[in-house]
Amino acid sequence: MVNLIEEFKSGISGQLVDRGRVVDQLLDLRLEAHDQPRVTELVDEVLSNLPGRTVVEAAWWLETLDRLSMAASPQPVV
């Protein structure tokens, strides 16, 4: 999943990203995270609060992808 997130990040150029593309990528991540409830919940939250009508700011999308990457990373056992 982290590789997919990095792929999405590398495809960002400019200051704005098409909102439909963001939705598609979030749905791809949700499908990939079928066995990671923490990631699925975060994707659902982001989808529910997605900004913009036709575009979103690239900075917001990059930050969101970073949050998803952290959520998808294995958590150390304490």
C-alpha positions as CSV (number, residue, x, y, z in Angstrom):
1,M,0.0,0.0,0.0
2,V,2.8,2.4,0.8
3,N,4.1,1.9,-2.8
4,L,0.8,2.9,-4.2
5,I,0.7,6.0,-2.0
6,E,4.2,6.9,-3.2
7,E,3.0,6.4,-6.8
8,F,0.1,8.8,-6.3
9,K,2.4,11.4,-4.7
10,S,4.9,11.2,-7.6
11,G,2.0,12.0,-10.0
12,I,1.2,15.3,-8.3
13,S,2.4,18.4,-10.2
14,G,1.2,22.0,-9.8
15,Q,-0.8,23.5,-7.1
16,L,-4.2,21.9,-7.8
17,V,-5.3,18.3,-8.4
18,D,-8.6,17.2,-10.1
19,R,-11.0,16.2,-7.4
20,G,-12.3,13.2,-9.4
21,R,-8.7,11.9,-9.6
22,V,-8.4,12.2,-5.8
23,V,-11.7,10.3,-5.3
24,D,-10.5,7.5,-7.6
25,Q,-7.2,7.2,-5.8
26,L,-8.8,7.2,-2.4
27,L,-11.1,4.4,-3.6
28,D,-8.1,2.5,-4.9
29,L,-6.5,2.9,-1.5
30,R,-9.6,1.8,0.3
31,L,-9.8,-1.4,-1.9
32,E,-6.1,-2.1,-1.2
33,A,-6.6,-1.6,2.6
34,H,-9.3,-4.2,2.9
35,D,-7.4,-5.9,5.8
36,Q,-6.4,-2.6,7.5
37,P,-9.4,-1.2,9.3
38,R,-7.4,1.9,10.5
39,V,-6.6,2.9,6.9
40,T,-10.2,2.1,5.7
41,E,-11.6,4.4,8.4
42,L,-9.2,7.2,7.5
43,V,-10.1,6.9,3.8
44,D,-13.8,7.0,4.7
45,E,-13.2,10.1,6.8
46,V,-11.3,11.8,4.0
47,L,-13.9,10.9,1.5
48,S,-16.6,12.4,3.7
49,N,-14.7,15.7,4.2
50,L,-13.1,16.1,0.8
51,P,-12.7,19.8,0.0
52,G,-13.4,21.5,-3.3
53,R,-16.0,21.0,-6.0
54,T,-13.7,20.3,-9.0
55,V,-10.2,20.5,-7.6
56,V,-8.3,20.2,-4.4
57,E,-5.0,21.8,-3.3
58,A,-2.0,19.7,-4.0
59,A,-0.6,20.5,-0.6
60,W,-3.7,19.1,1.1
61,W,-3.6,16.0,-1.0
62,L,0.1,15.4,-0.2
63,E,-0.5,15.9,3.5
64,T,-3.5,13.5,3.3
65,L,-1.4,10.9,1.5
66,D,1.3,11.2,4.2
67,R,-1.3,10.6,6.9
68,L,-2.5,7.5,5.0
69,S,1.0,6.3,4.6
70,M,1.6,6.6,8.3
71,A,-1.6,4.8,9.1
72,A,-0.7,2.0,6.6
73,S,2.8,1.5,8.2
74,P,3.2,-1.3,10.6
75,Q,2.9,-0.1,14.2
76,P,5.5,-1.2,16.6
77,V,4.4,-3.5,19.4
78,V,5.0,-2.0,22.8
